[in-house]
Amino acid sequence: MEKGYGYHRIWKMLHGNGVEISRSTARRYYYKIFPEWVGRRGACLDRTTRIRIFSEIKRLRMIGYSYGRIIEAIEEMYGVRLSKSFVSRWLRGIRSPFSGRRIPSIDFLKKTPDCGYVIGVVAGDGWAIRSREGDMWIGSKAKDREFIEEFAESLERFSEGRRRGRYRYGRGYSE
């Protein structure tokens, strides 16, 4: 097959001839058959590696490395070539390996009984909302006053006193 026939073009040809195949399946088979045609970008790095690279980029910038030297150092250490715009966005705070809608790594949580209790309540009877300003609101609604009080205390211990919310029993919830 000639270069220029990407998986999308092949999928359109197959789909036009009545072959029912999803685009993702066509892509998967295409890259199995032609692994040398996989783009430069490759697979996305896992979150822990991105976080390590992020902290290394910040450290290198603090000691005075230019973007070009940072890119070379990261490529030497991790075998990953980053673009200048990528490094710039991370350093200016526009992008971050910590942001995103992905499930956060459990490795970053302190494994305490309060952590387990808060996660269990939120998964069962509670809720968690991120506001437009970036604040996180965690709460639960229940009729049992002792349950809500215990949840509020655990949430305060878990958040290490950073709880800015309020506790009210009258409506049966804690924030």
C-alpha positions in Angstrom: 0.0 0.0 0.0 1.3 3.4 -0.9 2.1 6.1 1.7 -0.8 8.5 1.8 -3.4 6.0 2.6 -4.0 6.8 6.3 -6.4 4.8 8.4 -9.2 7.4 8.0 -9.0 7.2 4.2 -9.0 3.4 4.4 -11.9 3.4 6.8 -13.9 5.7 4.5 -13.2 3.4 1.5 -14.3 0.3 3.5 -17.4 2.1 4.9 -18.3 3.3 1.4 -18.2 -0.3 0.2 -20.6 -1.5 2.9 -18.0 -2.9 5.4 -19.3 -2.2 8.9 -16.1 -1.3 10.9 -15.5 1.4 13.4 -12.9 4.0 12.9 -11.0 3.0 16.0 -10.9 -0.6 14.8 -9.6 0.5 11.4 -6.9 2.6 13.2 -5.9 -0.2 15.5 -5.4 -2.7 12.6 -3.7 -0.1 10.4 -1.0 0.6 13.0 -0.6 -3.1 13.7 0.1 -3.7 10.0 2.2 -0.5 9.4 3.9 0.2 12.8 6.6 2.3 11.0 3.9 4.8 9.9 2.9 5.7 13.4 3.3 9.4 13.9 6.2 11.0 15.7 4.0 11.8 18.7 3.4 8.2 19.8 1.4 7.2 22.8 0.5 9.6 25.7 2.8 9.3 28.7 1.2 8.1 31.9 0.4 10.7 34.6 3.2 9.9 37.0 5.8 10.2 34.3 4.3 13.5 33.2 4.3 14.8 36.8 8.0 13.8 37.1 8.8 15.6 33.9 6.8 18.6 35.0 8.7 18.9 38.3 12.0 18.4 36.4 11.1 21.2 33.9 10.3 23.6 36.8 13.6 22.7 38.5 15.7 23.2 35.4 14.0 26.6 34.7 14.7 27.7 38.3 18.4 27.1 37.8 18.4 29.2 34.6 18.0 26.7 31.7 16.6 28.0 28.5 13.7 26.3 26.8 16.0 24.6 24.3 18.3 23.3 27.0 15.3 22.1 29.0 14.0 20.2 26.0 17.4 18.6 25.4 17.8 17.6 29.1 14.3 16.0 29.2 15.0 14.1 26.0 18.3 12.9 27.5 16.7 11.8 30.8 13.3 10.4 29.6 13.7 9.8 25.9 10.8 12.2 25.1 11.2 15.2 22.8 8.9 18.1 23.9 8.1 21.1 21.9 8.9 24.7 23.1 5.2 25.5 23.2 4.6 22.5 25.5 7.3 23.6 27.9 6.2 27.2 27.8 2.5 26.3 28.6 3.6 24.2 31.5 5.9 26.9 32.9 3.4 29.7 32.5 0.7 27.6 34.2 -1.6 27.3 31.1 -1.4 23.5 31.2 -0.5 21.2 33.9 -0.2 17.4 34.4 -2.4 17.8 37.5 -5.4 19.3 35.6 -7.8 17.6 33.4 -10.9 15.4 33.7 -8.9 12.2 34.2 -9.2 10.1 37.4 -6.4 11.3 39.7 -3.8 8.8 40.8 -4.6 7.3 44.2 -0.8 7.5 45.0 -1.2 11.2 45.8 -3.7 10.7 48.5 -2.7 10.2 52.1 -4.0 6.8 53.1 -5.8 7.5 56.3 -9.1 6.3 57.8 -10.6 9.8 57.1 -9.6 9.6 53.5 -11.4 6.2 53.1 -14.4 7.5 55.0 -14.8 10.6 52.8 -14.3 8.7 49.6 -16.9 6.1 50.7 -19.5 8.7 51.7 -19.0 10.7 48.4 -19.2 7.5 46.4 -22.4 6.4 48.2 -24.5 9.3 49.5 -22.4 12.3 48.7 -21.4 14.6 45.9 -18.4 16.5 44.7 -18.5 19.5 42.5 -15.8 21.7 41.0 -16.9 25.3 40.6 -16.0 27.6 37.7 -13.5 29.3 40.0 -11.8 26.0 40.6 -13.1 25.5 44.2 -14.0 21.9 45.2 -17.3 21.4 47.0 -17.8 18.1 48.8 -20.9 17.2 50.7 -23.5 14.7 51.6 -27.2 14.8 52.3 -28.8 12.5 54.9 -31.4 12.5 57.7 -29.0 11.1 60.3 -27.5 13.9 62.3 -24.6 11.8 63.7 -23.7 10.6 60.2 -23.5 14.1 58.9 -21.5 15.3 61.9 -19.0 12.4 61.6 -18.7 13.1 57.9 -18.1 16.9 58.5 -15.4 16.0 61.1 -13.7 13.5 58.8 -13.8 15.9 55.9 -12.2 18.6 58.0 -9.4 16.2 59.2 -8.9 14.9 55.7 -8.6 18.4 54.2 -6.2 19.3 57.0 -8.3 22.3 58.3 -8.7 23.9 54.9 -12.4 23.4 54.9 -14.0 26.8 54.1 -17.5 25.4 53.8 -20.3 25.2 56.3 -22.1 22.6 58.3 -25.9 22.6 58.7 -28.1 19.9 60.0 -31.4 21.5 59.4 -31.5 20.7 55.7 -29.4 17.6 56.4 -26.2 18.2 54.6 -22.6 19.2 55.1 -20.4 21.1 52.7 
